[in-house]
Amino acid sequence: MAVVPSAIAEFLATPTPKAWLDLACARLPDLLLDHANCELKAASTALGFLYRYPDRIALAQRMSRLAREELRHFEQVRSIMADFDVPFERLTASRYAGSLRAAARDDEPGKLLDMLLIGALIEARSCERFAALAPLLPARLGKFYSGLLASEARHFEQYVALAKSESGAGDDDIKSRLDELRTLEAALITTPDPQFRFHSGVPD
């Protein structure tokens, strides 16, 4: 059985509601489509860090590797979509990602810290949902989602580590800002959401 790592369970303010899991199992084509879009956007986010902070060597090297891995995941999801006869199309940003990124501060170094913490939250939620979904899905898809747990957990850990090493913020400042963003993230996945997406809230 897929089990979410304890560090991720503790990092998130609340688990995914059962109502979302029930809807996800009933809407597998939509789940796969948005999952593919999420992997593509995750690669784009990593590249965005490269373009914005090319002078930060450790950050640039980590994000370069992360972008490649996210693109590999995109390829894997697209392969499964083809097997399930699910066509690909580009989707707009979800309420979840859009709201989190809108909460990031505009000025540096606050923006860098916020975007790294938001990255950690998104990766943590992805990992938590993969673990929750895996036992409920058809065998091939459940096995695939279980197999993604380790990489998503590693991405989460990397974002947290970079927030500590690259932002220049102290532990108290990081904790304070994380608490604010974590509260917003929890609200987004527990309140009614008009869209169904991989990171959406409960059914509206």
Buried (B, 14 or more C-beta within 10 A) or exposed (E): EBEBBEEBBEBBBEBBBEEBBEBBEEEBEBBBBBBBBBBBBBBEBBBBBBEBBEEBEEBBEBBEEBBEBBBEBBEBBBEBBEEEEBEBEEBEEBBBBEBBBEBBEEEEEBBBBBBBBBBBBBBBBBBBBBBBBBEBBEEEBBEBBBEBBEBBBBBBBBBBBBBBEBBEBEEEEBEEBBEEBBEBBBEBBBEEBEBBBBBBBBBE
